[in-house]
Amino acid sequence: MAVEVRGGRLLYHGVRFVVRLGRWLLPIPEWLALGHTTIEERGTGANRFAMDFRLTHPLLGQVFRYSGEFESVAG
């Protein structure tokens, strides 16, 4: 995944899928795999963040998404 910070948000973008066969790494095109992954995280308060995860297939459109707000707790 490629990661960047933009406008106070942390953005992850899927770059490629690969399959390892012995010592070979074979690239798999997005249309043949699950699709393109994007994740956006942003802080929403002390120890809190919101996340939006999307999996979009080039032919089928959005096939999976989840989003929510999370809180980090000391353990």
C-alpha positions in Angstrom: 0.0 0.0 0.0 1.0 3.6 -0.6 0.5 6.0 2.3 0.2 9.8 2.2 -0.9 12.6 4.5 -3.3 15.1 3.0 -5.3 17.7 4.9 -4.7 16.2 8.3 -5.9 12.8 7.0 -3.9 9.6 6.6 -4.7 8.0 3.2 -3.8 4.4 2.1 -4.1 3.3 -1.5 -3.7 -0.2 -2.7 -0.9 -0.4 -5.3 -1.0 -3.9 -6.6 -1.6 -7.6 -5.8 1.1 -10.2 -6.2 1.2 -13.9 -5.9 4.4 -15.6 -4.8 5.3 -18.9 -6.6 8.6 -20.1 -5.2 11.0 -17.3 -5.9 8.8 -15.6 -8.5 6.4 -12.7 -7.7 3.6 -12.5 -10.2 1.6 -9.3 -10.5 -2.2 -9.7 -10.6 -4.2 -6.9 -12.3 -7.0 -5.3 -10.1 -9.8 -6.4 -12.5 -8.7 -10.0 -11.9 -8.3 -9.7 -8.1 -10.6 -8.3 -5.5 -10.3 -4.7 -6.6 -8.7 -1.4 -5.5 -8.4 -0.7 -1.7 -8.6 2.8 -0.2 -8.5 3.6 3.5 -8.9 7.0 5.1 -8.1 7.8 8.7 -8.6 11.1 10.5 -8.3 12.1 14.2 -11.6 13.1 15.8 -10.5 13.8 19.3 -8.2 12.8 22.1 -7.5 9.0 21.5 -10.2 8.8 18.8 -10.1 8.4 15.1 -12.5 7.7 12.2 -11.8 5.2 9.5 -13.4 4.6 6.1 -12.3 1.4 4.2 -13.5 0.8 0.6 -12.8 -2.1 -1.8 -13.8 -1.2 -5.4 -13.7 -3.6 -8.3 -13.1 -2.0 -11.7 -16.0 -3.9 -13.3 -18.3 -4.6 -10.4 -18.1 -1.3 -8.5 -17.9 -1.1 -4.7 -17.9 -4.6 -3.3 -17.1 -3.9 0.3 -17.1 -0.9 2.7 -16.9 -0.3 6.4 -16.5 2.9 8.4 -16.7 3.9 12.0 -15.2 5.8 14.8 -12.8 4.2 17.2 -11.3 5.0 20.6 -7.8 3.9 21.8 -7.9 2.7 25.4 -4.8 2.1 27.5 -4.5 -1.6 28.5 
